Amino acid sequence: MLIDTRLGRLWNVHRDVFTKRYYFKCQSKDRWNGLESALCTRRYTALRSLMRLIAKEDKK
């Protein structure tokens, strides 16, 4: 699932079926990162809106 945040970055989001945790990568990076570590970064606000979008997707 690709989600475009307000920062204009495309985030590729992957949900781990077993742990129910989300992983994401910005298209400029190759590595998958856990959301927990990312919440400490400056991208926190973008990720918060990202999580809201994911929650909406889950309800469908």
C-alpha positions in Angstrom: 0.0 0.0 0.0 1.5 3.4 -1.0 0.4 6.4 1.0 1.4 10.0 0.1 1.9 12.1 3.2 1.5 15.9 3.3 5.3 16.2 3.0 4.9 14.9 -0.5 6.8 11.7 0.2 5.5 8.4 -0.8 5.5 5.9 2.0 5.3 2.2 1.2 3.5 0.6 4.1 3.6 -3.1 5.0 1.6 -4.7 7.7 3.1 -7.8 9.4 0.2 -10.3 9.5 1.4 -12.1 12.5 2.5 -9.3 14.8 0.0 -6.8 13.5 2.7 -4.2 13.4 3.3 -1.7 10.6 6.5 -1.2 8.8 7.2 1.6 6.3 9.8 2.9 4.0 10.2 6.2 2.3 10.8 5.7 -1.4 14.2 7.2 -1.1 15.3 4.6 1.3 15.7 0.8 0.8 15.4 -0.4 4.3 12.2 -1.2 6.1 11.9 0.6 9.5 9.7 -0.2 12.4 7.2 2.6 13.2 8.3 2.7 16.8 11.8 3.9 16.0 10.5 6.4 13.5 8.2 8.0 16.0 11.3 9.5 17.6 12.3 11.3 14.4 11.3 14.6 13.0 8.8 12.9 10.7 6.5 12.3 13.7 3.7 14.5 12.5 3.7 13.0 9.0 3.7 9.5 10.5 0.8 10.4 12.8 -1.3 11.3 9.8 0.0 8.2 8.1 -1.3 6.1 11.0 -4.7 7.8 10.7 -4.9 6.9 7.0 -3.9 3.3 7.8 -6.6 3.1 10.5 -9.2 4.2 7.9 -7.9 1.6 5.4 -8.3 -1.1 8.1 -11.9 -0.3 8.7 -12.8 -0.9 5.1 
